[in-house]
Amino acid sequence: MIAIDWGTTSLRAALLDAHGHVLDVRASPQGILNVPPGQFAAVFDSTCADWMKAESGVCLISGMCGSRQGWLEAPYCPCPANSADLAEALAWVEPQRIAIVPGLSFTHDSVPDVMRGEEVQVLGTLDLLGLQDATLVLPGTHSKWVSVRAARIQGFSTFMTGEVYGLLRQHSILARMLPADEPELDTAAFDRGVRHAMSSSSLLATAFSTRTLALFEQLNGPELVSYLSGLVIGEELRAQPPGTVADGVVVIGSPALTERYARAFSVCGKRIQTIGPEATWRGLWRIAQTIH
Amino acid sequence: MIAIDWGTTSLRAALLDAHGHVLDVRASPQGILNVPPGQFAAVFDSTCADWMKAESGVCLISGMCGSRQGWLEAPYCPCPANSADLAEALAWVEPQRIAIVPGLSFTHDSVPDVMRGEEVQVLGTLDLLGLQDATLVLPGTHSKWVSVRAARIQGFSTFMTGEVYGLLRQHSILARMLPADEPELDTAAFDRGVRHAMSSSSLLATAFSTRTLALFEQLNGPELVSYLSGLVIGEELRAQPPGTVADGVVVIGSPALTERYARAFSVCGKRIQTIGPEATWRGLWRIAQTIH
């Protein structure tokens, strides 16, 4: 089969064998923001027409490609949902050949939440690690915390962690105290930020300490960057309902991010597992297995 | 006496009689950011040299004019502090004639917090309303929550509410869903935002609902602006430690802001008092009474 992760700013495609092993991978910067109107089929062909010709299997695509701005809208599938539910809700671009995996929606406290693409990484991770019950964290611009019971995604919530960090880092009054380039992580300052966030009640209050610690010369510019990162990630951890991590936590993402989250969890006395974003291939393969 | 509120972006001066009544007020856009280096005395003279000539009383100045970037640095006075403590810590520009009121510092959980100017508004409010114990809120770019016992400021904390609202409103992904101009307050949407913030644990999570409520067409653009305002102010209220409001709350500021906060408090079933920023004059007059 062919597995594609077609997101907002990039496209990655993989050729998988019958057991889900990756035979080949291709990447392109043609995320959906860079695809001219009506050109999705052409971009698809230029990426993997040769694979499609050589293979008789199915091609599954996850990510923002299934949004209103993508190739074909795949309406959100409501939680709870497992891989069979997603397989049934596929949006077929070409019958039996090319389909888009829908994202998930979850309504809590009368407010909807959504994801597109992360659900596939979650299902792939469960499969790779042999988990039935877990809390999975997908850190990033909009971090997702996903609750899984009996291999079914029960619900999730989105935290604008990466985006708010960028806003505070670049556009707020705090930016004046911070170096423009990204220094190496200062672990002591990062840990201090995590601890302060965990003992506080809101980032609205803790963020201001970045300014006062500069004013009283307790931390220098590069240290403050790490401190602010610790504050924001620590806020994400603090905000989880009690008991969230009882079943063990898996953080999914690039090493740069998962290592930082592992550190933040360890400041709170918790150990986690990490896995790379290649869990996407396993998730798409798993969904393909359940297509009737 | 002459009372001056000399902040970052503006300067306001008042001539007061012996009882603290305002005889005349002048305003200028020459906040400290608009004063060329070395020109503070010249700006002062152009604002009120005639008053200084006619009056034998003292002139007290509050606000960022006492910061490192101002006329003369008035080091922060530590909490707890009352008007006599501030009078003793005045930074004299000209002996017996012109002095700058220091700001306050407060250290909690090993992290310092600071204010400059708000402490004077707080003391003025206590005097005007005859209060000894209260929680006072000064909403704005950096909102202050101030705890007063026995007419002494015990401590305070800063919330970057107004600034974070502006960042989310103008620079985040949410900005794409919001009209550029500022619509009138939609009270139902504002109240919904306050309630959602109060039942949640972090603005990092609730902010994303501004996007999903647009996606599912539950709120339109102008409504979303009010909803986001409710989310951010609601987060500030949610984050207060239990019992904060036991002694009654006074919100100090312009009617546009204090009315919005009064509405947010009422959503939480709490009534508050409000007072305008002219409490500054009363606070400076009160401090002047305690100079020896």
Chai-1 contact restraints between the chains, C-beta under 6 A:
chainA,res_idxA,chainB,res_idxB,connection_type,confidence,min_distance_angstrom,max_distance_angstrom,comment,restraint_id
A,D109,B,S199,contact,1.0,0.0,6.0,A-B,restraint_1
A,V111,B,S209,contact,1.0,0.0,6.0,A-B,restraint_2
A,P112,B,T212,contact,1.0,0.0,6.0,A-B,restraint_3
A,P112,B,F216,contact,1.0,0.0,6.0,A-B,restraint_4
A,D113,B,T212,contact,1.0,0.0,6.0,A-B,restraint_5
A,V114,B,T212,contact,1.0,0.0,6.0,A-B,restraint_6
A,S157,B,A205,contact,1.0,0.0,6.0,A-B,restraint_7
A,T158,B,F208,contact,1.0,0.0,6.0,A-B,restraint_8
A,F159,B,L204,contact,1.0,0.0,6.0,A-B,restraint_9
A,F159,B,A205,contact,1.0,0.0,6.0,A-B,restraint_10
A,M160,B,L204,contact,1.0,0.0,6.0,A-B,restraint_11
A,M160,B,A207,contact,1.0,0.0,6.0,A-B,restraint_12
A,M160,B,F208,contact,1.0,0.0,6.0,A-B,restraint_13
A,T161,B,L204,contact,1.0,0.0,6.0,A-B,restraint_14
A,E163,B,S172,contact,1.0,0.0,6.0,A-B,restraint_15
A,L167,B,L167,contact,1.0,0.0,6.0,A-B,restraint_16
A,L167,B,H171,contact,1.0,0.0,6.0,A-B,restraint_17
A,H171,B,L167,contact,1.0,0.0,6.0,A-B,restraint_18
A,H171,B,H171,contact,1.0,0.0,6.0,A-B,restraint_19
A,S172,B,E163,contact,1.0,0.0,6.0,A-B,restraint_20
A,S199,B,D109,contact,1.0,0.0,6.0,A-B,restraint_21
A,S201,B,A239,contact,1.0,0.0,6.0,A-B,restraint_22
A,S202,B,E235,contact,1.0,0.0,6.0,A-B,restraint_23
A,S202,B,A239,contact,1.0,0.0,6.0,A-B,restraint_24
A,L204,B,F159,contact,1.0,0.0,6.0,A-B,restraint_25
A,L204,B,M160,contact,1.0,0.0,6.0,A-B,restraint_26
A,L204,B,T161,contact,1.0,0.0,6.0,A-B,restraint_27
A,L204,B,E235,contact,1.0,0.0,6.0,A-B,restraint_28
A,A205,B,S157,contact,1.0,0.0,6.0,A-B,restraint_29
A,A205,B,F159,contact,1.0,0.0,6.0,A-B,restraint_30
A,A207,B,M160,contact,1.0,0.0,6.0,A-B,restraint_31
A,F208,B,T158,contact,1.0,0.0,6.0,A-B,restraint_32
A,F208,B,M160,contact,1.0,0.0,6.0,A-B,restraint_33
A,S209,B,V111,contact,1.0,0.0,6.0,A-B,restraint_34
A,T212,B,P112,contact,1.0,0.0,6.0,A-B,restraint_35
A,T212,B,D113,contact,1.0,0.0,6.0,A-B,restraint_36
A,T212,B,V114,contact,1.0,0.0,6.0,A-B,restraint_37
A,F216,B,P112,contact,1.0,0.0,6.0,A-B,restraint_38
A,E235,B,S202,contact,1.0,0.0,6.0,A-B,restraint_39
A,E235,B,L204,contact,1.0,0.0,6.0,A-B,restraint_40
A,A239,B,S201,contact,1.0,0.0,6.0,A-B,restraint_41
A,A239,B,S202,contact,1.0,0.0,6.0,A-B,restraint_42
